[in-house]
Amino acid sequence: MVMQLEGVVPFGRSFDEYVKIFDLTARDLSKTILSVADGPASFNAEGTKLGYRIKSIDPLYSFTAEQIRNRFYEVVDNIIEQVERTPDDWLWAYHSSPRGLRENRERAISLFCDDYENGKEQGRYAIGELPGLKYRDCEYELGLCSHFLFLYSDHFDEAFHLDSILEMLRVCQEVRIFPLLTLMLQPSPHLRTIVEYLEKTGYTCEIRRVSYELQRGGNEMLKITKIASYTATLC
Ligand SMILES: C[S@@+](CC[C@H](N)C(=O)[O-])C[C@H]1O[C@@H](n2cnc3c(N)ncnc32)[C@H](O)[C@@H]1O
């Protein structure tokens, strides 16, 4: 599907936020990582500088850095105003304030844009979208999905979520998804059914509390691993 930039809010998180969101250890970071729906996060830019092997995919990467940056500055004031109007919905331990949030998002998109053209040439940023990935079975050790699956449960149905997660599990040995809340701060209506399905079909699911919480109540990450003796696609 061709993405329309007018409908996109290109807000990206930093490497440090990803480490907290996904509870990433040095061992996790040493793996080959496929970061799905990565948008203008600076995880890849900062992680590559630190020597990690990260590939980011997103339909947004059909646009140029300039287009993505311009879109960010078209929407950022409005988004921060919305945050300021809903003070009960947010916790400020990490970003300190709406102003701090804005500064951190500006920093992330700036690092992303500076790295983007180079990273595209190196194949670190590629156009791609769920629920279909163009990678081989078990090509990556760790798959991450930040702020897309479950968060947009009101836009994408349960079948989309299940297909997407199974596809990530086909390509990656382990998958982590954050957050498990919707944009309305409700637990995703798809989560329980999907966890039950995965646990019946050869996967172990762990809902882990993490040290990052911006959306009130949004401090849980789903970690999915394959049970070696059970799963058809063994990595
Ligand atoms: C809220 S942003 C999250 C960006 C980044 N992961 C982060 O946490 O900073 C959601 C991203 O999902 C991407 N997206 C939309 N539809 C998608 C799809 N079908 N498959 C993969 N990514 C998609 C958007 O382009 C956008 O960059």
The ligand as an SDF file (V2000), in Angstrom:
LIG
                    3D

 27 29  0  0  0  0  0  0  0  0999 V2000
    4.4240    5.8250   16.0860 C   0  0  0  0  0  0  0  0  0  0  0  0
    5.5620    5.4040   14.8160 S   0  0  0  0  0  0  0  0  0  0  0  0
    6.7820    4.4970   15.7420 C   0  0  0  0  0  0  0  0  0  0  0  0
    8.1750    4.7820   15.2670 C   0  0  0  0  0  0  0  0  0  0  0  0
    9.2830    4.0610   16.0510 C   0  0  0  0  0  0  0  0  0  0  0  0
    9.0870    2.6360   16.0700 N   0  0  0  0  0  0  0  0  0  0  0  0
    9.3830    4.5710   17.4600 C   0  0  0  0  0  0  0  0  0  0  0  0
    8.8850    3.9130   18.3870 O   0  0  0  0  0  0  0  0  0  0  0  0
    9.9510    5.6340   17.6520 O   0  0  0  0  0  0  0  0  0  0  0  0
    4.6850    4.1250   13.9410 C   0  0  0  0  0  0  0  0  0  0  0  0
    5.3560    3.7270   12.6550 C   0  0  0  0  0  0  0  0  0  0  0  0
    4.6300    2.6500   12.0670 O   0  0  0  0  0  0  0  0  0  0  0  0
    4.7990    2.7570   10.6740 C   0  0  0  0  0  0  0  0  0  0  0  0
    3.8120    1.8950    9.9700 N   0  0  0  0  0  0  0  0  0  0  0  0
    2.5660    2.2070    9.5470 C   0  0  0  0  0  0  0  0  0  0  0  0
    1.9930    1.1330    8.9450 N   0  0  0  0  0  0  0  0  0  0  0  0
    2.9180    0.1240    8.9970 C   0  0  0  0  0  0  0  0  0  0  0  0
    2.9260   -1.2290    8.5470 C   0  0  0  0  0  0  0  0  0  0  0  0
    1.8480   -1.7950    7.9510 N   0  0  0  0  0  0  0  0  0  0  0  0
    4.0130   -1.9790    8.7740 N   0  0  0  0  0  0  0  0  0  0  0  0
    5.0980   -1.4370    9.4050 C   0  0  0  0  0  0  0  0  0  0  0  0
    5.1470   -0.1600    9.8350 N   0  0  0  0  0  0  0  0  0  0  0  0
    4.0660    0.6110    9.6500 C   0  0  0  0  0  0  0  0  0  0  0  0
    4.6400    4.2370   10.4100 C   0  0  0  0  0  0  0  0  0  0  0  0
    5.1630    4.6240    9.1650 O   0  0  0  0  0  0  0  0  0  0  0  0
    5.3910    4.8250   11.5930 C   0  0  0  0  0  0  0  0  0  0  0  0
    6.7140    5.1390   11.2580 O   0  0  0  0  0  0  0  0  0  0  0  0
  1  2  1  0
  2  3  1  0
  2 10  1  0
  3  4  1  0
  4  5  1  0
  5  6  1  0
  5  7  1  0
  7  8  2  0
  7  9  1  0
 10 11  1  0
 11 12  1  0
 11 26  1  0
 12 13  1  0
 13 14  1  0
 13 24  1  0
 14 15  1  0
 14 23  1  0
 15 16  2  0
 16 17  1  0
 17 18  1  0
 17 23  2  0
 18 19  1  0
 18 20  2  0
 20 21  1  0
 21 22  2  0
 22 23  1  0
 24 25  1  0
 24 26  1  0
 26 27  1  0
M  CHG  2   2   1   9  -1
M  END
$$$$
